[in-house]
Amino acid sequence: MELLTTIVDKLNTFMWSYVLIALLIGAGLYFTFKTKFVQFRYLKEMFRLLKPSDKKEKDGVSSFQAFCISTASRVGTGNIAGVAMAVAAGGPGAVFWMWLIALIGGASSFVESTLAQIYKTKDNEGNFLGGPAYYIERGLGMRWLGAIFAVLTTVCFGIVFNAAQSNTTTLAFTNAFNINPTVMGIILAILTATVIFGGVKRVAKVSEVIVPIFATAYILIAVFVILINLKTLPGIFKLIFENAFGIQQFAAGGLGFTVMQGIKRGLFSNEAGMGSAPNAAATATVSHPVKQGLTQTLGVFTDTIVICTCTAFIVLISGNYAGTELTGIELTQSALSSQIGMVGTYFLAVCTFLFAFSSIVGNYYYGQANIEFITKSKVVLNSFRAFVVLTVFGGALASIDIVWAMADLFMALMAVINLIAILFLAKYAIAALDDYSVQLKAGKDPVFKASSVPGLTNTEAWNDDDSENVDDINEIA
């Protein structure tokens, strides 16, 4: 196990120090300028598009449900444990780099989710599905690379990330209630099996209920902590910016580590450009691909700018991050308890449970979508579901270090393949955005046709003669 940890750590250092930082920031800036700052100028439109599902959409997954599936995966233990780990390891400056990767990564998220909608297809049950594996095959004509990405996603989300979610939840409950890890593993495994064997519609319904409730509860607690410490807020911001660009950190050789920690934990949390959220984005029934692209961009901001910032401020206000051996969820629990008493430890344990469970549900669906890219076999899919349940149980008993190290490695590999793919295909997402903007300015509810984008082919869901898709569009409009 020590040898595996050493190998994984060395690979992570190379990927995150030399490859991912340049690629994430470079691609994010490129997409930001090419889309004319879409993540900022269409912010009002994002909120307008974010509407709950209604009866008309009962036969499919609504835009809001697709948003909730992806947000369920984004908003997980990375928002509580991951942020605390970043602050403990990289210092307060890591928070700034988390913000930065979210702000510029919003454009990457828009491009990948719009492409997922453009190249989506239907499964045997009539549900939409898609994602990077699908647009790599249909847009680039490279099914072999799509298959590699599908395998990485299936392993990363179905196994590694779910082990991390289970692991963090178990630590939180052990710390708060002294519950045996084996018992927690069994509870999580049973709940996971109950949901994932019900298929994507059950996943969507569970996410639609859980995500808004637990996210709101956590934000309210964080706002309360901030309000009772309002006078310390200017000092917190000063601390973040000084450490993000501090001469002291640069001289000590720690600035690069601070940047790496912020970007790693930021990407684990918001997944912008990683190629995960597009799997959920593709499931939505919408009249124009850009609608879901904008909705998913809002998910990045919700995750990092709002929820991760809440955790960062709780930890920084307490001051517990310095000179302590605590890290991850235990550090956040300690920080919150220092402000509101032991109830903070209990609240975070319950909140982490809900965060983790919703992430496990969302992560599972990403794996399912990519399993279906490789094979339509029900035996394989059900075997994968069973393995996910076993992974959730095993994650509760695993070592936290190797779990998070493996999560970082698979995340890096996915991001490299996806970012390169969307750099080649971005012109279609940008053309779709131009088409959307023209229709919106004309006072129309934008409707997309593949023929409106020159050179766009292999778009099964958007062909002009696809009467079934037109019916779906008219029903929503």
Buried (B, 14 or more C-beta within 10 A) or exposed (E): EEEEBEEBBEBBEEBBBEBBBEBBBEBBEBBBEBBBBBBBEBBEBBEEBBEEBEEEBEEBBBBBBBBBBBBBBBBBBBBBBBBBBBBBBBBBBBBBBBBBBBBBBBBBBBBBBBBBBBBBBBBEEEBBBBBBBBBBBBBBEBBEBBBBBBBBBBBBBBBBBBBBBBBBBBBBBBBBEEBEBEEBBBBBBEBBBEBBEEBBBBBBBBBBEBBBEBBEBBBEBBEEBBEEBEEBBEEBBEBBBBBBEBEEBEEEEBBEBBBBBBBBBBBBBBBBBBBBBBBBBBBBBBBBBBBBBBBBBBBBBBBBBBBBBBBBBBBBBBEBBEEEEBBBBBBBBBBBBBBBEEEBBBBBBBBBBBBBBBBBBBBBBBBBBBBBBBEEEEEEBEEBBEBBBBBBBBBBBBEBEBBBBBBBBBBBBBBBBBBBBBBEBBBBBBBBBBBBBEBBEEEEEBBBBBEBBEEBEBBBBBBEEBEEBBEBBEEBE
